[in-house]
C-alpha cells in the first residue's frame, strides 16, 4: 500500500494517506494495484521530456528548429485534425496535413513531408508539446534514426510552443471561424489557400520586421549567395 501512496504523490501530485487509499479501494471493490515495473526496451528508457528549445524562438538560419502542433476543426458534425510544422527562422509553415484521426501517423506523415521538401536538413531540432502523438515510440524512433533532436514543452506551459499556438489562433480567427465547411475537400482547399496564398506569402510578421515568411527566407538566401 505504501508503494501506491508513493506513486500517487510522485506521478500525480496527490498527497493521500495509505489508510485512506485502502478504505477508498475497499469501498469501490477495487483489486490491488500492481506496482511491478514492465520490461521496457532500451529506447523507452530514454523516454524523457527535455525542453531543449527553452523559448528561443528567434533562430539565425532556416531549418535549425521546427515547431509543431495539432488542432481540431469541425466539418458537418465530424472533427478533423490539422498538423502543422513551422520553421522558427522564418515562421513559415513548411508542411501541413489533415486527418480524421489525431494519431502518430498524422505527425509522422507531416514530418516526412517537411523533411523531404527541405532536403533532409542536418542538425535539426524538433519541438512540440507532450501529446501522445509526438511521444509515440514510432515517431521518436524516426527522429532518432534521422539524428533529429526532440524537444518538448514543459507540462502546463503552452508558451513553450507559442509560435505554433499563435499560428492556430490566426488561422481560426482569419479563416476557419469565418466559414462553415460541408466537406473535407472544402476544408483542405481553405487551409491551402490560407497557408500558401496568404500566411506564407502575404502576411507580414512583426517578429520578422514586417516581412512575410517567404520574404524572410528569400532575403537569407540572397544574402548568402552574395558572400
BAFI-3210 file (N, C-alpha, C; in Angstrom, 3 decimals, decimal comma, padded with zeros to 6 digits):
// residues 227
n [1|2|3|4|5|6|7|8|9|10|11|12|13|14|15|16|17|18|19|20|21|22|23|24|25|26|27|28|29|30|31|32|33|34|35|36|37|38|39|40|41|42|43|44|45|46|47|48|49|50|51|52|53|54|55|56|57|58|59|60|61|62|63|64|65|66|67|68|69|70|71|72|73|74|75|76|77|78|79|80|81|82|83|84|85|86|87|88|89|90|91|92|93|94|95|96|97|98|99|100|101|102|103|104|105|106|107|108|109|110|111|112|113|114|115|116|117|118|119|120|121|122|123|124|125|126|127|128|129|130|131|132|133|134|135|136|137|138|139|140|141|142|143|144|145|146|147|148|149|150|151|152|153|154|155|156|157|158|159|160|161|162|163|164|165|166|167|168|169|170|171|172|173|174|175|176|177|178|179|180|181|182|183|184|185|186|187|188|189|190|191|192|193|194|195|196|197|198|199|200|201|202|203|204|205|206|207|208|209|210|211|212|213|214|215|216|217|218|219|220|221|222|223|224|225|226|227]
n.u [000,818|002,009|003,583|001,689|000,707|003,069|003,460|001,162|001,653|004,109|003,699|001,241|000,842|-000,824|-001,433|-002,062|-003,117|-001,964|-003,865|-006,296|-006,272|-006,494|-009,064|-010,740|-010,314|-011,368|-014,066|-014,880|-014,551|-012,145|-009,454|-006,159|-003,462|-001,002|002,398|004,577|007,277|007,151|008,912|010,789|012,119|015,477|015,235|012,819|013,544|014,792|012,832|012,240|011,304|012,649|013,173|014,665|014,576|013,629|012,133|013,493|012,823|013,695|015,605|018,723|019,049|017,497|015,769|016,847|015,441|012,362|008,912|005,891|002,365|-001,024|-004,376|-007,989|-010,762|-014,099|-016,273|-019,251|-020,372|-018,370|-015,107|-011,978|-008,392|-005,710|-002,339|000,580|003,824|006,303|008,906|011,135|012,882|011,863|009,188|007,639|005,144|006,013|005,085|002,013|-000,874|-003,937|-006,157|-008,513|-007,985|-006,258|-003,521|-000,290|000,477|-000,397|001,330|003,817|003,587|003,304|005,719|007,551|006,842|007,745|010,469|011,410|010,780|012,419|014,844|016,181|017,438|020,410|021,377|019,056|016,450|013,470|010,502|007,743|004,520|003,644|002,046|000,567|000,933|003,331|005,017|005,018|006,330|006,990|007,273|009,283|011,374|011,742|012,713|015,028|016,442|016,994|018,689|017,638|017,121|014,884|012,555|010,553|007,708|007,385|005,319|002,084|002,800|001,990|003,146|005,664|005,491|004,757|004,803|003,658|001,150|000,263|000,035|-002,191|-004,137|-004,345|-005,050|-007,595|-009,000|-008,791|-009,592|-010,765|-012,909|-014,613|-015,979|-018,243|-017,858|-018,726|-017,648|-014,751|-013,035|-013,553|-012,531|-009,790|-009,084|-009,518|-007,628|-005,274|-005,371|-005,209|-002,714|-000,749|-001,529|-001,787|-000,753|002,029|002,949|001,894|001,264|002,475|004,900|005,406|007,509|009,354|010,249|008,237|008,254|007,174|006,936|007,980|009,479|011,388|012,886|013,785|015,399|017,423|018,534|019,400|021,252|023,218|024,080|025,514|027,822]
n.v [-001,201|001,213|001,680|002,378|004,751|006,275|006,347|007,741|010,253|010,936|010,774|012,003|014,071|013,799|013,880|011,653|009,617|006,275|004,726|005,926|005,479|002,707|002,389|003,670|002,093|-000,290|000,384|000,820|-001,632|-002,289|-004,032|-004,977|-002,813|-003,405|-002,846|-003,567|-003,103|-002,745|-004,478|-002,471|-001,494|-000,569|001,812|002,944|003,542|005,901|007,726|010,686|014,068|016,425|019,916|021,426|023,679|025,954|028,337|029,818|031,383|032,898|032,216|031,896|030,916|029,121|025,957|025,104|024,917|023,351|023,731|022,245|021,439|020,342|020,866|020,886|020,757|021,324|019,701|019,468|018,164|016,354|015,823|016,955|016,791|018,964|019,075|020,958|022,088|024,342|026,502|028,033|030,150|031,662|031,651|030,235|028,062|024,966|022,470|020,681|018,792|016,986|014,966|012,373|011,296|011,952|010,856|009,172|008,592|010,736|012,786|011,704|011,484|014,184|015,234|013,886|014,970|017,602|017,113|015,968|017,960|020,004|019,041|017,128|018,310|018,863|018,630|019,357|020,511|019,446|020,637|020,305|019,989|017,821|015,845|012,626|011,770|012,887|011,776|009,125|005,814|005,156|007,649|008,923|007,189|007,499|010,176|009,831|008,025|009,696|011,481|013,741|016,154|015,946|018,025|019,032|020,873|022,192|020,645|021,934|024,426|026,285|028,432|027,640|026,605|028,703|029,831|027,998|027,774|030,392|030,541|028,859|030,347|032,638|031,415|030,333|032,628|034,295|032,734|029,957|030,207|031,858|030,474|027,894|024,603|022,100|019,811|017,647|018,232|020,931|022,031|021,340|022,839|025,415|025,617|025,280|027,571|029,587|029,136|028,877|030,865|033,168|033,312|032,430|033,913|036,541|037,649|039,876|039,722|040,875|039,982|039,425|041,796|042,934|041,497|038,944|035,357|034,059|036,136|036,534|034,158|034,346|036,643|035,711|033,695|035,176|036,865|035,045|034,146|036,242|036,259]
n.w [000,000|000,664|-001,568|-003,499|-002,408|-002,605|-005,400|-006,250|-005,136|-006,313|-009,158|-009,691|-007,981|-005,788|-002,477|-000,193|002,505|003,303|004,570|003,847|001,087|001,105|002,277|000,409|-001,856|-000,939|-000,535|-003,159|-004,219|-005,531|-007,095|-005,838|-006,767|-009,119|-008,709|-010,065|-012,233|-015,783|-018,440|-020,154|-023,329|-024,288|-025,673|-024,777|-022,216|-022,498|-022,690|-022,242|-021,348|-022,277|-022,455|-024,800|-026,361|-024,934|-025,212|-027,130|-029,633|-031,773|-034,351|-036,159|-038,706|-041,422|-040,992|-038,592|-036,192|-035,922|-035,170|-033,950|-033,964|-033,212|-034,195|-033,922|-036,216|-037,031|-039,255|-040,754|-038,467|-037,880|-036,597|-037,775|-037,980|-037,916|-038,574|-038,246|-039,298|-038,487|-039,466|-037,343|-037,931|-040,107|-039,589|-041,296|-042,557|-043,225|-043,735|-043,753|-042,759|-042,950|-041,125|-040,214|-037,814|-034,815|-034,574|-034,210|-036,794|-038,327|-037,461|-038,186|-041,011|-041,683|-040,744|-042,425|-044,887|-044,547|-044,059|-046,443|-048,322|-047,472|-047,973|-046,299|-043,766|-041,799|-038,359|-037,002|-034,799|-033,259|-032,006|-029,772|-028,081|-025,295|-026,380|-027,016|-029,608|-030,477|-028,693|-029,204|-029,698|-032,371|-033,662|-032,159|-032,558|-035,303|-035,439|-033,965|-035,574|-037,698|-036,624|-035,387|-032,956|-030,327|-028,728|-025,949|-024,772|-021,453|-019,002|-018,812|-019,788|-022,170|-023,507|-024,154|-026,624|-028,262|-030,849|-032,657|-031,418|-031,744|-034,525|-035,024|-033,716|-035,347|-037,770|-037,209|-036,453|-038,698|-040,842|-040,499|-038,563|-039,893|-041,739|-042,867|-043,197|-045,505|-046,407|-046,404|-048,476|-048,971|-046,629|-046,852|-049,137|-048,185|-046,079|-047,551|-049,239|-047,325|-046,034|-048,145|-049,950|-048,462|-045,641|-045,700|-047,868|-048,004|-045,535|-043,229|-040,547|-037,320|-035,759|-037,652|-038,618|-040,104|-042,445|-044,759|-044,259|-046,576|-047,735|-045,753|-045,883|-048,530|-048,432|-046,766|-048,357|-050,570|-049,341|-048,516|-050,989|-052,008|-050,661]
ca.u [000,000|002,905|004,023|000,601|000,755|004,251|003,234|000,165|002,286|005,181|003,256|000,027|000,791|-001,896|-000,888|-003,145|-002,562|-002,127|-005,119|-007,413|-006,212|-007,028|-010,512|-011,412|-010,267|-012,280|-015,427|-015,170|-014,268|-011,048|-008,401|-004,844|-002,764|000,344|003,446|005,716|007,665|007,230|010,231|010,909|013,320|016,464|014,762|011,810|014,198|015,222|011,604|012,266|010,593|013,567|012,879|015,932|014,356|013,563|011,523|014,408|012,049|014,381|016,740|019,570|019,087|016,397|015,931|017,570|014,412|010,970|007,922|004,698|001,206|-002,221|-005,639|-009,154|-011,688|-015,351|-016,835|-020,518|-020,539|-017,227|-013,860|-010,747|-007,235|-004,682|-000,986|001,458|005,230|006,729|010,323|011,201|013,639|011,021|007,788|006,952|004,558|006,727|004,331|000,756|-001,592|-005,233|-006,557|-009,655|-007,516|-005,094|-002,605|001,120|000,622|-000,562|002,563|004,898|003,395|003,577|007,163|008,244|006,600|008,676|011,850|011,755|010,706|013,549|016,055|016,807|018,410|021,275|021,468|017,721|015,718|012,021|009,867|006,286|004,029|003,847|000,979|000,938|001,361|004,741|005,772|004,867|007,579|007,276|007,763|010,555|012,395|012,007|013,603|016,310|017,125|017,407|019,560|016,926|016,966|013,491|012,365|009,162|007,299|007,148|003,924|001,310|003,424|001,711|004,018|006,866|005,251|003,932|004,734|002,635|-000,127|-000,107|-000,418|-003,557|-005,019|-004,601|-005,758|-009,015|-009,596|-008,795|-010,086|-011,623|-014,130|-015,453|-016,557|-018,933|-017,417|-019,655|-016,897|-013,316|-012,386|-013,656|-011,575|-008,435|-008,873|-009,448|-006,335|-004,255|-005,410|-004,749|-001,279|000,084|-001,923|-001,807|000,124|003,448|003,337|001,408|001,003|003,702|005,054|006,168|008,738|010,273|010,438|007,136|008,426|006,426|007,847|008,692|010,476|012,464|013,746|014,409|016,473|018,517|019,146|020,109|022,393|024,249|024,595|026,427|029,073]
ca.v [000,000|002,367|001,943|003,088|006,112|006,915|006,589|008,798|011,532|011,224|010,894|012,787|015,171|013,549|013,540|010,962|008,607|004,885|004,228|006,421|004,738|001,359|002,469|004,006|000,921|-001,295|000,848|000,703|-003,011|-002,281|-005,010|-004,371|-002,288|-003,944|-001,838|-004,183|-002,350|-003,531|-004,564|-001,552|-001,605|000,489|003,070|003,508|004,080|007,253|008,454|011,867|015,228|017,548|021,136|021,962|024,972|026,944|029,560|030,549|031,355|033,640|031,452|032,659|030,296|028,180|024,521|024,879|024,431|023,282|023,520|021,582|021,286|019,799|021,448|020,206|021,589|020,601|019,728|018,732|017,311|015,460|016,527|016,620|017,261|019,608|019,123|021,867|022,225|025,711|026,803|029,191|031,258|032,483|031,459|029,671|026,728|024,204|021,257|020,536|017,589|016,863|013,570|012,139|010,755|012,676|009,821|009,348|008,529|012,109|013,519|011,118|011,878|015,622|015,434|013,414|015,970|018,705|016,635|015,786|019,246|020,841|018,322|016,401|019,175|018,277|019,417|019,880|020,280|019,403|020,962|020,175|019,741|016,444|014,999|011,225|011,585|013,258|010,943|007,721|005,115|005,221|008,984|009,197|006,377|008,150|011,313|009,304|007,454|010,798|012,352|014,977|016,346|016,209|018,907|019,086|021,922|021,770|020,343|023,080|025,664|026,452|029,443|026,988|026,344|029,870|030,136|027,120|028,172|031,657|030,273|028,343|031,442|033,454|030,587|030,235|033,964|034,906|031,844|028,834|030,618|032,646|029,580|026,658|023,607|020,993|018,618|017,656|018,889|022,380|022,360|021,246|023,977|026,610|025,616|025,509|028,972|030,448|028,963|029,159|032,094|034,342|033,331|032,350|034,800|037,923|038,138|040,342|039,347|041,869|039,336|039,359|043,145|043,110|040,691|037,698|034,219|033,833|037,196|036,283|033,120|034,858|037,551|034,890|033,024|036,189|037,320|034,020|033,998|037,366|036,088]
ca.w [000,000|000,678|-002,933|-004,174|-001,855|-003,171|-006,826|-006,384|-004,810|-007,271|-010,548|-009,872|-007,031|-004,835|-001,158|000,497|003,408|002,874|005,111|003,036|-000,164|001,363|002,522|-000,847|-002,727|-000,397|-000,790|-004,592|-004,625|-006,491|-006,803|-005,560|-007,932|-009,270|-008,835|-010,732|-013,411|-017,017|-019,066|-021,276|-024,151|-024,016|-026,256|-023,917|-021,028|-022,826|-022,950|-021,397|-021,881|-022,151|-023,205|-025,291|-027,027|-023,854|-025,746|-028,015|-030,867|-032,842|-034,842|-037,082|-040,033|-041,664|-040,733|-037,339|-035,275|-036,365|-034,114|-034,487|-033,094|-033,841|-033,773|-034,489|-036,986|-037,210|-040,604|-040,819|-037,302|-037,698|-036,330|-038,481|-037,227|-038,739|-038,016|-038,986|-038,896|-038,775|-039,283|-036,455|-038,509|-040,975|-039,206|-042,450|-042,447|-044,250|-044,029|-043,020|-043,154|-042,294|-040,971|-039,354|-036,541|-034,279|-034,097|-034,556|-038,251|-038,820|-037,169|-038,985|-042,411|-041,805|-040,593|-043,629|-045,932|-044,297|-044,147|-047,856|-049,031|-047,045|-048,394|-045,192|-043,082|-040,762|-037,128|-036,772|-033,560|-033,456|-030,724|-029,722|-026,731|-024,853|-026,875|-027,227|-030,992|-030,573|-027,769|-029,573|-029,982|-033,806|-034,045|-031,502|-033,224|-036,589|-035,205|-033,515|-036,738|-038,577|-035,816|-035,066|-031,512|-029,986|-027,581|-025,518|-023,846|-020,087|-018,723|-018,365|-020,256|-023,601|-024,104|-024,663|-028,049|-028,565|-032,287|-033,239|-030,831|-032,364|-035,891|-034,983|-033,329|-036,528|-038,755|-036,860|-036,441|-040,028|-041,896|-040,127|-037,871|-040,796|-042,739|-042,499|-044,174|-045,734|-046,822|-046,140|-049,603|-048,734|-045,563|-047,398|-050,028|-047,342|-045,392|-048,581|-049,678|-046,241|-045,785|-049,321|-050,633|-047,595|-044,473|-046,070|-048,966|-047,950|-044,180|-042,563|-039,147|-036,553|-035,292|-038,803|-039,139|-041,040|-043,654|-044,793|-044,147|-047,836|-047,889|-044,791|-046,427|-049,751|-048,025|-046,251|-049,498|-051,365|-048,557|-048,550|-052,354|-052,291|-049,898]
c.u [000,862|003,366|002,968|000,573|001,914|004,037|002,223|000,787|003,327|004,651|002,069|-000,113|-000,311|-001,290|-002,019|-002,541|-002,819|-003,461|-006,312|-007,433|-006,849|-008,550|-011,271|-011,437|-011,248|-013,728|-015,830|-014,894|-013,176|-010,012|-007,096|-004,163|-001,356|001,332|004,709|006,026|007,705|008,645|010,264|012,172|014,264|015,987|013,744|012,403|014,659|014,026|011,489|011,555|011,467|013,123|014,207|015,765|014,340|013,152|012,492|013,816|012,725|015,665|017,467|019,604|017,902|016,783|016,885|016,625|013,060|010,078|006,647|003,590|000,043|-003,438|-006,778|-010,078|-012,935|-015,898|-018,074|-020,659|-019,399|-015,966|-012,736|-009,596|-006,144|-003,366|-000,141|002,872|005,720|008,224|010,439|011,923|012,724|009,552|006,973|006,380|005,147|006,048|003,058|000,001|-002,880|-005,640|-007,798|-009,271|-006,275|-004,049|-001,175|001,344|000,489|000,720|003,713|004,788|003,724|005,070|007,916|008,018|007,589|010,115|012,299|011,761|011,867|014,883|016,868|017,857|019,164|021,304|020,146|017,216|014,230|011,341|008,355|005,838|004,210|002,738|001,461|001,409|002,862|005,621|005,674|006,226|007,970|007,855|009,114|011,686|012,755|012,972|014,991|017,112|017,666|018,307|018,951|016,740|015,511|013,401|010,875|008,919|007,173|005,654|003,220|001,891|003,183|002,612|005,331|006,730|004,410|003,787|003,671|001,252|-000,639|-000,609|-001,858|-004,549|-005,367|-005,374|-007,251|-009,703|-009,762|-009,417|-011,136|-012,947|-015,062|-016,196|-017,321|-018,615|-018,433|-018,941|-015,430|-012,575|-012,431|-012,656|-010,152|-008,118|-008,715|-008,096|-005,201|-004,203|-004,896|-003,238|-000,443|-000,243|-001,881|-000,725|001,603|003,871|002,936|001,198|002,300|003,703|005,894|007,491|009,780|010,543|009,445|007,387|007,465|007,409|008,634|009,776|011,662|013,427|014,463|015,568|017,683|019,276|019,973|021,360|023,517|024,867|025,582|027,778|030,082]
c.v [001,266|002,723|002,713|004,541|006,897|007,278|007,705|010,172|011,916|011,568|011,826|013,939|015,024|013,073|012,957|009,845|007,211|004,324|004,666|005,717|003,370|001,409|002,758|002,810|-000,140|-000,916|000,644|-000,692|-003,096|-003,331|-004,299|-003,936|-002,855|-002,814|-002,410|-003,433|-003,243|-003,527|-003,683|-001,859|-000,466|001,822|003,736|004,076|005,512|008,173|009,643|013,012|016,477|018,725|021,769|023,362|026,119|028,323|030,422|030,542|032,072|032,910|032,213|032,092|029,355|026,753|024,232|024,294|024,469|023,093|022,961|021,528|020,739|020,545|020,691|021,214|020,758|020,799|018,843|017,715|016,356|016,288|015,991|017,319|017,751|019,646|020,053|021,785|023,576|025,841|028,087|030,386|032,204|032,471|030,859|028,292|025,895|022,878|021,260|019,342|017,510|015,398|013,475|011,593|011,518|011,718|010,079|009,299|009,922|012,902|013,010|011,547|013,347|015,897|015,013|014,350|017,123|018,280|016,474|017,112|020,161|020,120|017,787|017,237|018,463|019,200|020,034|019,565|020,353|019,587|020,845|020,125|018,261|015,492|013,590|010,961|011,842|012,377|009,452|007,103|005,275|006,575|009,283|008,395|006,977|009,317|010,846|008,748|008,533|011,801|013,731|015,047|016,695|017,008|018,984|020,317|021,347|021,548|021,587|024,412|025,831|027,476|028,846|026,636|027,476|030,137|029,286|027,483|029,451|031,450|029,785|029,434|032,300|032,687|030,549|031,599|034,522|034,031|030,844|029,279|031,451|031,774|028,434|025,631|022,466|019,712|018,769|018,381|020,410|022,823|022,358|022,437|025,264|026,719|025,883|026,979|029,899|030,359|029,412|030,500|033,333|034,306|033,340|033,465|036,264|038,471|038,574|039,958|040,398|041,285|039,231|040,743|043,462|042,475|039,508|036,547|033,951|034,879|036,980|035,231|033,586|035,788|036,771|034,227|034,001|036,671|036,327|033,883|035,105|037,180|035,261]
c.w [000,000|-000,723|-003,716|-003,724|-002,475|-004,641|-007,059|-006,139|-005,851|-008,642|-010,737|-008,886|-005,992|-003,515|-000,318|001,348|002,876|003,362|004,291|001,678|000,004|001,522|001,235|-001,794|-002,262|-000,684|-002,253|-005,134|-005,698|-006,112|-006,482|-006,847|-007,988|-009,453|-009,474|-012,012|-014,642|-017,560|-020,299|-022,065|-023,802|-024,555|-025,333|-022,634|-021,250|-023,066|-021,989|-022,099|-021,766|-023,026|-023,612|-025,890|-026,032|-024,363|-026,556|-029,436|-032,038|-033,226|-035,954|-038,497|-040,190|-041,273|-039,572|-036,301|-035,971|-035,147|-034,750|-033,451|-033,914|-033,314|-034,436|-035,171|-037,277|-038,617|-040,621|-039,678|-037,034|-037,484|-037,209|-037,771|-038,163|-037,984|-038,874|-038,434|-039,388|-038,535|-038,460|-037,075|-039,273|-040,581|-040,354|-042,124|-043,579|-044,574|-043,195|-043,588|-042,346|-042,274|-040,090|-037,999|-036,073|-033,722|-034,560|-036,062|-038,867|-038,634|-038,036|-040,442|-042,619|-041,695|-041,859|-044,813|-045,791|-044,539|-045,599|-048,609|-048,673|-047,235|-047,214|-044,452|-041,972|-039,546|-036,726|-035,370|-033,867|-032,112|-030,824|-028,270|-026,409|-025,304|-027,178|-028,643|-031,142|-029,689|-028,107|-029,906|-031,452|-034,198|-033,416|-032,147|-034,584|-036,420|-034,789|-034,689|-037,671|-037,855|-035,576|-033,554|-031,222|-028,699|-027,252|-024,656|-022,446|-019,880|-018,183|-018,785|-021,764|-024,278|-024,603|-026,135|-028,630|-030,054|-032,970|-032,709|-031,499|-033,793|-035,897|-034,591|-034,542|-037,597|-038,459|-036,904|-037,858|-041,119|-041,388|-039,521|-038,736|-041,801|-042,083|-043,572|-044,272|-046,144|-046,453|-047,253|-049,453|-047,671|-046,106|-048,300|-049,231|-046,647|-046,377|-048,982|-048,589|-046,070|-046,975|-049,977|-049,784|-046,526|-044,851|-047,019|-048,801|-046,547|-043,508|-041,091|-038,435|-036,070|-036,403|-039,380|-040,232|-042,411|-043,604|-044,601|-045,427|-048,056|-046,964|-045,329|-047,689|-049,425|-047,506|-047,396|-050,348|-050,647|-048,581|-049,941|-052,707|-051,623|-050,687]
res [x|x|x|x|x|x|x|x|x|x|x|x|x|x|x|x|x|x|x|x|x|x|x|x|x|x|x|x|x|x|x|x|x|x|x|x|x|x|x|x|x|x|x|x|x|x|x|x|x|x|x|x|x|x|x|x|x|x|x|x|x|x|x|x|x|x|x|x|x|x|x|x|x|x|x|x|x|x|x|x|x|x|x|x|x|x|x|x|x|x|x|x|x|x|x|x|x|x|x|x|x|x|x|x|x|x|x|x|x|x|x|x|x|x|x|x|x|x|x|x|x|x|x|x|x|x|x|x|x|x|x|x|x|x|x|x|x|x|x|x|x|x|x|x|x|x|x|x|x|x|x|x|x|x|x|x|x|x|x|x|x|x|x|x|x|x|x|x|x|x|x|x|x|x|x|x|x|x|x|x|x|x|x|x|x|x|x|x|x|x|x|x|x|x|x|x|x|x|x|x|x|x|x|x|x|x|x|x|x|x|x|x|x|x|x|x|x|x|x|x|x|x|x|x|x|x|x]
***
